[in-house]
Amino acid sequence: MWHFFNPVQIDAGEGAFERLPERLGNRRAILIAFPQARELGQCERLQALLGEQLVAIETDIQPNPDVSWLAPLYERLWRDHPEVECIIALGGGSVIDCAKAMLTSTSSGTFAELLDCLSGNTSLSQPPGRVRSLIAVPTTAGTGSEVTPWATIWDKGQGRKYSLHLPWTWPQAAIIDPALMCSLPAGATLASGLDALSHALESLWNVNRNPVSASLAVSAARQIISSLPLLMQDLSSLELRTQLAVAAAMAGLAFSNTKTALAHSLSYDLTLEQGLPHGIACSFSLPHVMQMALGQDEQLDQFLLSIFDARNGPQAVSALSGFLQGLGVSTDPASYGVSPEQWQQRIVQAMQGPRGRNFIGAHALDAVQV
């Protein structure tokens, strides 16, 4: 038996941004956007679409949302705009994650109360106060946050990562307009595209895989592999932006039901310790993880061989390694300051985490070879 669920309403394609007023209805909204949204005219455009329904705009959003600035933003928005029913997130994964952290009011009005729940000290099966809805408008093709309920919150001061996942943190709607992505610079385009590839592959070598997630993931991975290198050569191509946006959405839908696995588990410390962009941190290890996954499940092997048009496992691993290296991404952990001994230790540790346990080869830990 298997189950697939995703409640997010998706509008996608060039011009989808114009559907925003229809999705908002008569509700009031706060816009949370990436810092460059004003100079690119996107805040002004959205204000023109929504008029007085848009009551506040916040653009001071930093990568990898950290409690040091999330807490005061959260408390101010709930204090100053308690009447607002909806958050509109315009940006990449960090913006959408930040918006998800703004959805749930706490009885005390403090972010610390929400953080206490995320720490596992208290349960949160029901919202303690009001809940806002979320409309996610991604400006990157890769995060998947627009079709999942998860958000990653960092506390760099304490060296911790929190995973926000509540029944009401699913976006109500995702508006995926590739025209919004054409201004994305090369580095962010690459990192987000590789994040999407990671989502696709991680949902395949996953104990929670099902036929729907697998079909979405295989299609997404093949499309990313064919379109991302071309896009990196022509960042202004709306056609290639569209192809990658569709693939990223499919990958997001796939892992919305499986969660991620070992490569993501390995990535978090590198982002926390070194500030390595998430898409790079979770993708450079994909050939290593795929080598561990091959042979664990006959159907999985067929999926992976079909993605890379390979006759056998070594060819598939070589094709994935070559794909990453061709994009300038080293697959050697030493390139990221991790020795072979440390890498082995990190694999063992990652296998024991919640994402690592989703990996289909977690039971074969003793057979790991780096």
Sine and cosine of phi, psi and omega as CSV:
sin_phi,cos_phi,sin_psi,cos_psi,sin_omega,cos_omega
0.00,0.00,0.51,-0.86,0.05,-1.00
-0.54,-0.84,0.27,-0.96,-0.08,-1.00
-0.61,-0.80,0.66,-0.75,0.09,-1.00
-0.74,-0.67,0.74,-0.68,-0.02,-1.00
-0.59,-0.81,0.73,-0.69,0.16,-0.99
-0.40,-0.92,0.90,-0.43,-0.09,-1.00
-1.00,-0.03,0.06,1.00,-0.14,-0.99
-0.98,0.18,0.81,-0.59,0.08,-1.00
-0.99,0.14,0.80,-0.61,-0.10,-0.99
-0.91,-0.40,0.79,-0.61,0.23,-0.97
-0.92,-0.40,0.83,-0.56,-0.10,-1.00
-0.66,-0.75,0.50,-0.86,0.04,-1.00
0.87,-0.50,0.24,-0.97,0.00,-1.00
-0.86,0.50,0.78,-0.63,-0.02,-1.00
1.00,-0.06,-0.05,1.00,-0.01,-1.00
-0.88,0.48,-0.46,0.89,-0.01,-1.00
-0.83,0.56,-0.51,0.86,-0.02,-1.00
-0.94,0.35,-0.20,0.98,0.03,-1.00
-0.99,0.15,-0.09,1.00,-0.09,-1.00
-0.84,0.54,-0.73,0.69,0.02,-1.00
-0.85,0.52,-0.61,0.79,0.02,-1.00
-0.90,0.44,-0.66,0.75,0.00,-1.00
-0.94,0.33,-0.53,0.85,0.00,-1.00
-0.97,0.25,-0.54,0.84,-0.05,-1.00
0.93,0.38,-0.68,-0.74,-0.03,-1.00
-0.99,-0.16,0.29,0.96,-0.02,-1.00
-0.99,0.15,0.33,-0.94,0.13,-0.99
-1.00,-0.05,0.43,-0.90,-0.13,-0.99
-0.61,-0.79,0.45,-0.89,0.21,-0.98
-0.93,-0.37,0.74,-0.68,0.07,-1.00
-1.00,-0.10,0.80,-0.60,0.16,-0.99
-0.92,-0.40,0.88,-0.48,-0.15,-0.99
-0.69,-0.72,0.26,-0.96,0.02,-1.00
-0.96,0.29,0.42,-0.91,-0.16,-0.99
-0.84,0.54,-0.56,0.83,-0.06,-1.00
-0.99,0.11,0.02,1.00,-0.07,-1.00
-0.89,0.46,-0.55,0.84,0.00,-1.00
-0.93,0.37,-0.77,0.64,-0.07,-1.00
-0.92,0.38,-0.40,0.92,0.06,-1.00
-0.99,0.10,-0.06,1.00,0.05,-1.00
0.99,0.14,0.12,0.99,-0.09,-1.00
-0.97,0.23,-0.55,0.84,0.07,-1.00
-0.92,0.40,-0.68,0.73,0.01,-1.00
-0.90,0.44,-0.64,0.77,0.01,-1.00
-0.90,0.45,-0.67,0.74,-0.01,-1.00
-0.94,0.34,-0.62,0.78,0.06,-1.00
-0.87,0.49,-0.64,0.77,0.02,-1.00
-0.91,0.41,-0.57,0.82,0.02,-1.00
-0.94,0.34,-0.60,0.80,-0.17,-0.99
-0.97,-0.26,-0.36,0.93,0.01,-1.00
0.87,0.49,-0.71,-0.71,-0.09,-1.00
-0.94,0.33,-0.19,0.98,0.06,-1.00
-0.92,0.40,-0.42,0.91,0.04,-1.00
-1.00,0.01,0.96,-0.29,-0.16,-0.99
-0.99,-0.13,-0.27,0.96,-0.01,-1.00
-0.35,-0.94,0.50,-0.86,0.04,-1.00
-0.77,-0.63,0.79,-0.61,0.03,-1.00
-0.84,-0.54,0.86,-0.52,-0.01,-1.00
-0.84,-0.55,0.06,1.00,-0.03,-1.00
-1.00,0.06,0.87,0.49,-0.08,-1.00
-0.95,-0.30,0.77,-0.63,-0.05,-1.00
-0.96,-0.27,0.36,-0.93,0.06,-1.00
-0.89,0.46,0.50,-0.86,0.06,-1.00
0.82,0.58,0.97,0.23,-0.12,-0.99
-0.76,0.65,0.82,-0.57,-0.08,-1.00
-0.91,-0.41,0.58,-0.82,-0.05,-1.00
-0.87,0.50,-0.41,0.91,-0.05,-1.00
-0.88,0.48,-0.55,0.84,0.04,-1.00
-0.92,-0.39,-0.30,0.95,0.09,-1.00
-0.91,0.41,-0.67,0.74,-0.09,-1.00
-0.86,0.51,-0.80,0.60,0.01,-1.00
-0.91,0.42,-0.55,0.83,0.05,-1.00
-0.91,0.42,-0.72,0.69,0.02,-1.00
-0.84,0.54,-0.77,0.63,-0.08,-1.00
-0.92,0.39,-0.57,0.82,0.02,-1.00
-0.94,0.35,-0.69,0.72,-0.04,-1.00
-0.92,0.40,-0.61,0.80,0.03,-1.00
-0.97,0.26,-0.51,0.86,0.03,-1.00
-0.96,0.27,-0.70,0.71,-0.13,-0.99
-1.00,0.08,-0.41,0.91,-0.09,-1.00
-0.70,-0.71,0.84,0.55,-0.06,-1.00
-0.92,0.39,-0.31,0.95,-0.07,-1.00
-0.99,0.11,-0.22,0.97,-0.12,-0.99
-0.95,0.32,0.73,-0.69,-0.08,-1.00
-0.99,-0.12,-0.27,0.96,-0.17,-0.99
-0.61,-0.80,0.59,-0.81,0.17,-0.99
-0.95,-0.32,0.74,-0.67,0.14,-0.99
-0.96,-0.28,0.85,-0.52,0.02,-1.00
-0.97,-0.24,0.89,-0.46,0.00,-1.00
-0.89,-0.46,0.97,-0.25,-0.03,-1.00
0.38,-0.93,-0.33,-0.94,0.00,-1.00
-1.00,0.00,-0.34,-0.94,-0.09,-1.00
-0.87,0.49,-0.63,0.78,-0.02,-1.00
-0.90,0.43,-0.64,0.77,0.02,-1.00
-0.91,0.41,-0.71,0.70,-0.03,-1.00
-0.93,0.38,-0.63,0.78,0.07,-1.00
-0.89,0.46,-0.68,0.73,0.05,-1.00
-0.86,0.52,-0.71,0.71,-0.01,-1.00
-0.88,0.48,-0.64,0.77,0.02,-1.00
-0.89,0.46,-0.54,0.84,0.03,-1.00
-0.94,0.33,-0.26,0.97,-0.02,-1.00
-1.00,-0.07,-0.02,1.00,-0.18,-0.98
-0.98,0.18,-0.51,0.86,-0.18,-0.98
-0.95,-0.30,0.88,-0.47,0.10,-1.00
-0.98,0.17,0.52,-0.85,0.05,-1.00
-0.95,-0.31,0.38,-0.92,-0.04,-1.00
-0.89,0.46,-0.50,0.86,-0.01,-1.00
-1.00,0.02,-0.23,0.97,-0.07,-1.00
0.98,0.19,0.14,0.99,-0.06,-1.00
-0.95,-0.32,0.51,-0.86,0.08,-1.00
-0.95,0.32,-0.46,0.89,-0.02,-1.00
-0.86,0.51,-0.56,0.83,0.01,-1.00
-0.92,0.40,-0.66,0.75,0.06,-1.00
-0.91,0.42,-0.67,0.75,0.00,-1.00
-0.89,0.45,-0.56,0.83,0.04,-1.00
-0.89,0.46,-0.61,0.80,0.06,-1.00
-0.92,0.38,-0.66,0.75,0.00,-1.00
-0.92,0.40,-0.44,0.90,0.02,-1.00
-0.97,0.22,-0.15,0.99,-0.01,-1.00
1.00,0.05,0.11,0.99,-0.02,-1.00
-0.97,0.24,-0.49,0.87,0.07,-1.00
-0.68,-0.73,0.40,-0.92,0.00,-1.00
-1.00,-0.04,0.38,-0.92,-0.01,-1.00
-0.60,-0.80,0.93,0.38,0.02,-1.00
-0.99,0.16,-0.38,0.93,0.07,-1.00
-0.76,-0.65,0.52,-0.86,0.00,-1.00
-0.91,0.41,0.72,-0.70,-0.01,-1.00
-0.95,0.31,-0.35,0.94,0.01,-1.00
-0.58,-0.82,-0.55,-0.84,0.00,-1.00
-0.95,0.30,0.41,-0.91,0.05,-1.00
-0.80,-0.61,0.75,-0.66,0.10,-0.99
-1.00,-0.05,0.44,-0.90,0.11,-0.99
-1.00,0.01,0.24,-0.97,-0.08,-1.00
-0.77,-0.63,0.77,-0.64,0.21,-0.98
-0.92,-0.38,0.88,-0.47,-0.07,-1.00
-0.98,-0.20,0.79,-0.61,0.01,-1.00
-0.85,-0.53,1.00,0.01,-0.07,-1.00
-0.95,0.33,0.63,-0.78,0.11,-0.99
-0.93,-0.37,0.13,0.99,0.14,-0.99
-0.79,-0.61,0.43,-0.90,0.05,-1.00
-0.96,-0.29,1.00,-0.08,0.01,-1.00
0.20,-0.98,-0.59,0.80,-0.17,-0.99
-0.89,0.45,-0.64,0.77,-0.07,-1.00
0.97,0.24,-0.13,0.99,-0.07,-1.00
-0.90,0.45,-0.36,0.93,-0.02,-1.00
-0.95,0.31,-0.24,0.97,0.00,-1.00
-0.81,-0.58,0.32,0.95,0.04,-1.00
-0.77,-0.64,0.29,-0.96,0.03,-1.00
-1.00,-0.02,0.01,1.00,-0.17,-0.99
-1.00,-0.05,0.51,-0.86,0.15,-0.99
-0.61,-0.79,0.57,-0.82,0.06,-1.00
-0.97,-0.25,0.80,-0.60,0.01,-1.00
-0.87,-0.50,0.72,-0.69,-0.07,-1.00
-0.95,-0.33,0.53,-0.85,0.19,-0.98
-0.78,-0.62,1.00,0.09,-0.09,-1.00
-0.91,0.41,-0.50,0.87,0.02,-1.00
-0.88,0.47,-0.56,0.83,0.01,-1.00
-0.98,-0.21,-0.02,1.00,-0.01,-1.00
0.91,0.41,0.65,0.76,-0.07,-1.00
-0.79,-0.61,0.39,-0.92,0.12,-0.99
-0.80,-0.60,0.71,-0.70,0.05,-1.00
-0.92,-0.40,0.58,-0.81,0.10,-0.99
-0.94,-0.34,0.90,-0.44,0.05,-1.00
-1.00,0.00,0.85,-0.52,-0.01,-1.00
-0.44,-0.90,0.98,-0.22,0.00,-1.00
-0.80,-0.60,0.41,-0.91,-0.04,-1.00
-0.84,0.54,-0.40,0.92,-0.06,-1.00
-0.97,-0.25,0.22,0.97,0.04,-1.00
-0.99,-0.14,0.11,0.99,0.22,-0.98
-0.91,0.42,0.72,-0.70,0.16,-0.99
-0.87,0.49,0.58,-0.82,0.11,-0.99
-0.94,0.34,-0.63,0.77,-0.05,-1.00
-0.53,-0.85,0.48,-0.88,0.12,-0.99
-0.84,-0.55,0.79,-0.61,0.04,-1.00
-0.92,-0.38,0.95,-0.32,-0.13,-0.99
-0.94,-0.35,0.99,-0.15,-0.03,-1.00
-0.91,-0.41,0.95,-0.30,-0.07,-1.00
-0.88,0.47,-0.36,0.93,0.03,-1.00
-0.90,0.44,-0.44,0.90,0.03,-1.00
-0.96,0.29,-0.23,0.97,-0.11,-0.99
-0.99,-0.14,-0.11,0.99,-0.12,-0.99
-0.93,0.36,-0.33,0.94,0.02,-1.00
-1.00,0.01,-0.02,1.00,-0.06,-1.00
-0.93,0.37,0.80,-0.60,-0.03,-1.00
-0.94,0.33,0.18,-0.98,-0.13,-0.99
-0.86,0.51,-0.73,0.69,-0.07,-1.00
-0.87,0.49,-0.70,0.71,0.00,-1.00
-0.95,0.32,-0.56,0.83,0.05,-1.00
-0.88,0.47,-0.71,0.70,0.00,-1.00
-0.90,0.43,-0.77,0.64,-0.06,-1.00
-0.88,0.47,-0.67,0.74,-0.02,-1.00
-0.94,0.35,-0.62,0.78,0.04,-1.00
-0.90,0.44,-0.63,0.78,0.03,-1.00
-0.95,0.30,-0.49,0.87,0.11,-0.99
-0.88,0.47,-0.69,0.73,0.03,-1.00
-0.89,0.45,-0.65,0.76,0.05,-1.00
-0.88,0.47,-0.65,0.76,0.05,-1.00
-0.87,0.49,-0.68,0.73,0.02,-1.00
-0.86,0.50,-0.69,0.73,-0.02,-1.00
-0.89,0.45,-0.78,0.63,-0.05,-1.00
-0.93,0.38,-0.63,0.78,-0.03,-1.00
-0.92,0.38,-0.45,0.89,0.05,-1.00
-0.98,0.18,-0.25,0.97,0.05,-1.00
-1.00,0.07,-0.76,0.65,0.01,-1.00
-1.00,0.07,0.87,0.50,-0.19,-0.98
-0.69,-0.72,0.69,-0.72,-0.01,-1.00
-0.92,0.39,-0.27,0.96,-0.02,-1.00
-0.99,-0.13,0.15,0.99,-0.01,-1.00
-0.86,0.51,0.61,-0.79,0.11,-0.99
-0.69,-0.73,0.17,-0.99,-0.09,-1.00
-0.86,0.51,-0.59,0.81,-0.01,-1.00
-0.95,0.32,-0.74,0.68,0.01,-1.00
-0.88,0.47,-0.61,0.79,-0.02,-1.00
-0.92,0.40,-0.68,0.74,0.02,-1.00
-0.89,0.46,-0.69,0.72,0.04,-1.00
-0.89,0.46,-0.68,0.73,-0.08,-1.00
-0.92,0.39,-0.69,0.72,-0.01,-1.00
-0.89,0.45,-0.71,0.70,0.02,-1.00
-0.88,0.47,-0.68,0.74,-0.01,-1.00
-0.89,0.45,-0.74,0.68,-0.05,-1.00
-0.88,0.47,-0.70,0.71,0.00,-1.00
-0.89,0.46,-0.64,0.77,-0.02,-1.00
-0.93,0.37,-0.64,0.77,0.02,-1.00
-0.90,0.43,-0.70,0.71,-0.03,-1.00
-0.89,0.46,-0.56,0.83,-0.02,-1.00
-0.99,0.13,-0.53,0.85,-0.15,-0.99
-0.99,-0.15,-0.51,0.86,-0.10,-1.00
-0.90,0.45,-0.73,0.69,0.03,-1.00
-0.86,0.50,-0.61,0.79,0.02,-1.00
-0.92,0.39,-0.65,0.76,0.01,-1.00
-0.90,0.44,-0.60,0.80,0.01,-1.00
-0.90,0.43,-0.34,0.94,0.06,-1.00
-1.00,-0.03,-0.24,0.97,-0.04,-1.00
-0.51,-0.86,0.98,0.21,-0.10,-0.99
-0.91,0.41,-0.30,0.95,-0.03,-1.00
-1.00,0.03,-0.04,1.00,-0.08,-1.00
-0.95,0.30,0.92,-0.38,0.04,-1.00
-0.93,0.37,-0.56,0.83,0.02,-1.00
-0.89,0.46,-0.72,0.70,0.00,-1.00
-0.94,0.34,-0.60,0.80,0.08,-1.00
-0.86,0.50,-0.64,0.76,0.01,-1.00
-0.91,0.42,-0.71,0.70,0.00,-1.00
-0.86,0.50,-0.69,0.72,-0.03,-1.00
-0.94,0.34,-0.60,0.80,0.01,-1.00
-0.90,0.44,-0.67,0.75,0.03,-1.00
-0.90,0.43,-0.70,0.72,0.00,-1.00
-0.89,0.46,-0.67,0.75,0.01,-1.00
-0.90,0.43,-0.61,0.79,0.04,-1.00
-0.91,0.41,-0.66,0.75,0.04,-1.00
-0.90,0.44,-0.67,0.75,0.04,-1.00
-0.89,0.46,-0.64,0.77,0.04,-1.00
-0.89,0.45,-0.68,0.73,0.05,-1.00
-0.88,0.47,-0.62,0.79,0.00,-1.00
-0.89,0.46,-0.79,0.61,-0.09,-1.00
-0.99,0.14,-0.11,0.99,0.13,-0.99
-0.90,0.44,-0.36,0.93,0.01,-1.00
-0.96,-0.28,-0.30,0.96,-0.04,-1.00
-0.95,-0.31,-0.38,0.93,-0.24,-0.97
0.92,0.38,0.06,-1.00,0.01,-1.00
-1.00,-0.01,-0.10,-0.99,-0.10,-0.99
-0.64,-0.76,-0.68,-0.74,-0.24,-0.97
-0.91,0.42,-0.68,0.73,-0.06,-1.00
-0.88,0.48,-0.63,0.78,0.05,-1.00
-0.93,0.37,-0.64,0.77,0.03,-1.00
-0.87,0.50,-0.62,0.78,0.03,-1.00
-0.93,0.36,-0.42,0.91,-0.15,-0.99
-0.98,0.21,-0.49,0.87,-0.24,-0.97
-0.89,0.45,-0.67,0.75,-0.01,-1.00
-0.91,0.42,-0.59,0.81,0.00,-1.00
-0.92,0.38,-0.59,0.80,0.07,-1.00
-0.94,0.35,-0.66,0.75,-0.02,-1.00
-0.93,0.36,-0.68,0.73,-0.09,-1.00
-0.99,0.17,-0.65,0.76,-0.17,-0.99
-0.90,-0.43,-0.12,0.99,-0.07,-1.00
0.94,0.34,0.36,0.93,0.00,-1.00
-0.90,0.43,0.78,-0.63,0.00,-1.00
-0.79,0.62,0.65,-0.76,-0.12,-0.99
-0.83,0.56,-0.70,0.72,-0.05,-1.00
-0.89,0.46,-0.54,0.84,0.07,-1.00
-0.97,0.23,-0.69,0.73,-0.06,-1.00
-0.88,0.48,-0.56,0.83,-0.05,-1.00
-0.99,-0.11,-0.05,1.00,-0.03,-1.00
-0.95,-0.33,-0.46,0.89,-0.09,-1.00
-0.90,0.43,-0.43,0.90,-0.03,-1.00
-1.00,0.03,-0.03,1.00,-0.09,-1.00
-0.84,0.55,-0.67,0.74,0.05,-1.00
-0.88,0.47,-0.62,0.78,0.03,-1.00
-0.88,0.47,-0.72,0.70,-0.05,-1.00
-0.93,0.35,-0.62,0.78,0.01,-1.00
-0.90,0.44,-0.60,0.80,0.03,-1.00
-0.89,0.46,-0.59,0.81,0.04,-1.00
-0.95,0.30,-0.51,0.86,-0.05,-1.00
-0.98,0.20,-0.55,0.84,-0.04,-1.00
-0.88,0.48,0.70,-0.71,-0.02,-1.00
1.00,-0.03,-0.13,0.99,-0.01,-1.00
-0.99,0.12,-0.46,0.89,-0.10,-0.99
-0.42,-0.91,0.82,-0.57,-0.10,-1.00
-0.88,0.47,-0.65,0.76,0.00,-1.00
-0.92,0.40,-0.65,0.76,0.05,-1.00
-0.87,0.50,-0.70,0.72,0.02,-1.00
-0.84,0.55,-0.68,0.74,-0.01,-1.00
-0.91,0.42,-0.64,0.77,0.06,-1.00
-0.86,0.52,-0.75,0.66,-0.08,-1.00
-0.93,0.38,-0.64,0.77,0.04,-1.00
-0.90,0.43,-0.60,0.80,-0.02,-1.00
-0.94,0.34,-0.59,0.81,0.01,-1.00
-0.88,0.48,-0.67,0.75,-0.11,-0.99
-0.98,-0.22,0.19,0.98,0.02,-1.00
0.75,0.66,0.73,0.69,-0.08,-1.00
-0.94,-0.33,0.47,-0.88,0.04,-1.00
-1.00,0.04,-0.37,0.93,-0.03,-1.00
-0.44,-0.90,0.11,-0.99,-0.06,-1.00
-0.87,0.50,-0.76,0.65,0.01,-1.00
-0.83,0.55,-0.61,0.79,0.05,-1.00
-0.90,0.43,-0.64,0.77,0.00,-1.00
-0.91,0.42,-0.69,0.72,0.02,-1.00
-0.89,0.46,-0.69,0.73,0.01,-1.00
-0.89,0.45,-0.63,0.77,0.00,-1.00
-0.91,0.42,-0.67,0.74,0.01,-1.00
-0.92,0.40,-0.68,0.74,0.05,-1.00
-0.87,0.49,-0.71,0.71,0.01,-1.00
-0.90,0.43,-0.60,0.80,0.05,-1.00
-0.87,0.49,-0.75,0.67,-0.02,-1.00
-0.92,0.40,-0.71,0.70,-0.02,-1.00
-0.91,0.42,-0.55,0.84,0.06,-1.00
-0.91,0.42,-0.39,0.92,0.05,-1.00
-1.00,-0.07,0.10,0.99,0.03,-1.00
1.00,0.09,0.30,0.95,-0.02,-1.00
-0.96,-0.28,0.91,-0.41,0.05,-1.00
-0.94,0.34,0.62,-0.78,0.06,-1.00
-0.98,-0.21,0.16,0.99,-0.01,-1.00
-1.00,-0.05,0.88,-0.47,0.01,-1.00
-0.82,0.58,-0.50,0.87,0.00,-1.00
-0.88,0.48,-0.45,0.89,0.04,-1.00
-0.91,0.41,-0.30,0.96,-0.01,-1.00
-0.92,-0.38,0.36,0.93,0.09,-1.00
0.98,0.20,0.38,0.93,-0.04,-1.00
-0.89,-0.45,0.88,-0.47,0.01,-1.00
-0.96,0.28,0.29,-0.96,0.04,-1.00
-0.82,0.57,-0.65,0.76,0.01,-1.00
-0.91,0.41,-0.68,0.73,0.03,-1.00
-0.91,0.42,-0.61,0.80,0.00,-1.00
-0.90,0.44,-0.67,0.74,0.05,-1.00
-0.87,0.48,-0.68,0.73,0.02,-1.00
-0.90,0.43,-0.62,0.78,-0.01,-1.00
-0.92,0.39,-0.58,0.81,0.05,-1.00
-0.90,0.44,-0.72,0.69,0.01,-1.00
-0.86,0.51,-0.71,0.70,-0.01,-1.00
-0.91,0.41,-0.68,0.73,-0.03,-1.00
-0.91,0.42,-0.58,0.81,0.03,-1.00
-0.87,0.50,-0.44,0.90,-0.07,-1.00
-1.00,0.04,-0.17,0.99,0.01,-1.00
-0.99,0.12,0.19,-0.98,-0.04,-1.00
-0.87,0.49,-0.61,0.80,0.04,-1.00
-0.96,0.28,-0.63,0.77,0.02,-1.00
-0.88,0.48,-0.57,0.82,0.00,-1.00
-0.95,0.32,-0.26,0.97,0.10,-0.99
-0.97,0.24,-0.29,0.96,-0.06,-1.00
-0.93,0.37,0.72,-0.69,-0.09,-1.00
-0.91,0.41,-0.36,0.93,-0.01,-1.00
-0.98,-0.18,0.24,0.97,-0.06,-1.00
-0.88,0.48,-0.51,0.86,-0.01,-1.00
-0.96,0.29,-0.24,0.97,-0.05,-1.00
-0.98,-0.19,0.53,0.84,-0.09,-1.00
-0.83,0.56,-0.62,0.78,-0.05,-1.00
-0.91,0.41,-0.31,0.95,-0.04,-1.00
-1.00,-0.08,0.06,1.00,-0.06,-1.00
-0.89,0.46,0.74,-0.67,0.10,-0.99
-0.76,-0.65,0.73,-0.68,-0.04,-1.00
-0.94,-0.34,0.00,0.00,0.00,0.00
